[in-house]
Amino acid sequence: MSTSAPVTNRSSTKASTRAPAPAVAGRLSNQEKRELDALPQQIEALEGEQAQLASVLADPELYLRDRADAVSKQQRASEIEQALLLAYERWEALEALR
């Protein structure tokens, strides 16, 4: 008399936790195409905001008038810098798939 553990179908649980397969080189999905088309406008908007903030932060009076506002603007400038870095990296990755 052999006792065996119940058999579970592990493949069904693994399949649901897997990440989607990457796109085949040279082929962009429709979503990736739309994302690639939108990136230049997103980057342009971020660069515009970055330039505006740089101009505001260049004013030494800002730091004397409202230190909290200056710190807030510096944080936003840092966030924009990070967002631009990610956007350029994504643009490069999507272009490589083309």
Secondary structure by P-SEA (a helix, b strand, c coil): cccccccccaaaaaaaaccccccccccccaaaaaaaaaaaaaaaaaaaaaaaaaaaaacaaaaaccaaaaaaaaaaaaaaaaaaaaaaaaaaaaaaac
